[in-house]
Amino acid sequence: MREKLSRRLEHLEKVHAAAIRLQEAAAAPRINVCEMLREYLKAHGFVQTGNESLAETMARAFGMNSGERRAYLRERTAGGNTV
């Protein structure tokens, strides 16, 4: 039980630290949205690998593979499902 609480607290501390970094970055005059997304994904356990694009990392976070992501975007641009 104590171990589970410790892991949860550690996770929350990482998420909070990422949120603080995002707030600080947002306050800066030049916002790098890609870096903000990378920090958010990283705080939630999705680290971009060397050969992976940011879009692929986001798709992985959503539980999709690259082919599913492309199909989804193709459908959306064709006026498909709005959900």
Secondary structure in CASP SS format (residue, H / E / C, confidence):
PFRMAT SS
TARGET T0000
AUTHOR 0000-0000-0000
METHOD secondary structure of the structure
MODEL  1
M C 1.00
R H 1.00
E H 1.00
K H 1.00
L H 1.00
S H 1.00
R H 1.00
R H 1.00
L H 1.00
E H 1.00
H H 1.00
L H 1.00
E H 1.00
K H 1.00
V H 1.00
H H 1.00
A H 1.00
A H 1.00
A H 1.00
I H 1.00
R H 1.00
L H 1.00
Q H 1.00
E H 1.00
A H 1.00
A H 1.00
A H 1.00
A C 1.00
P C 1.00
R C 1.00
I C 1.00
N C 1.00
V H 1.00
C H 1.00
E H 1.00
M H 1.00
L H 1.00
R H 1.00
E H 1.00
Y H 1.00
L H 1.00
K H 1.00
A H 1.00
H C 1.00
G C 1.00
F C 1.00
V C 1.00
Q C 1.00
T C 1.00
G C 1.00
N C 1.00
E C 1.00
S C 1.00
L H 1.00
A H 1.00
E H 1.00
T H 1.00
M H 1.00
A H 1.00
R H 1.00
A H 1.00
F C 1.00
G C 1.00
M C 1.00
N C 1.00
S H 1.00
G H 1.00
E H 1.00
R H 1.00
R H 1.00
A H 1.00
Y H 1.00
L H 1.00
R H 1.00
E H 1.00
R H 1.00
T H 1.00
A C 1.00
G C 1.00
G C 1.00
N C 1.00
T C 1.00
V C 1.00
END
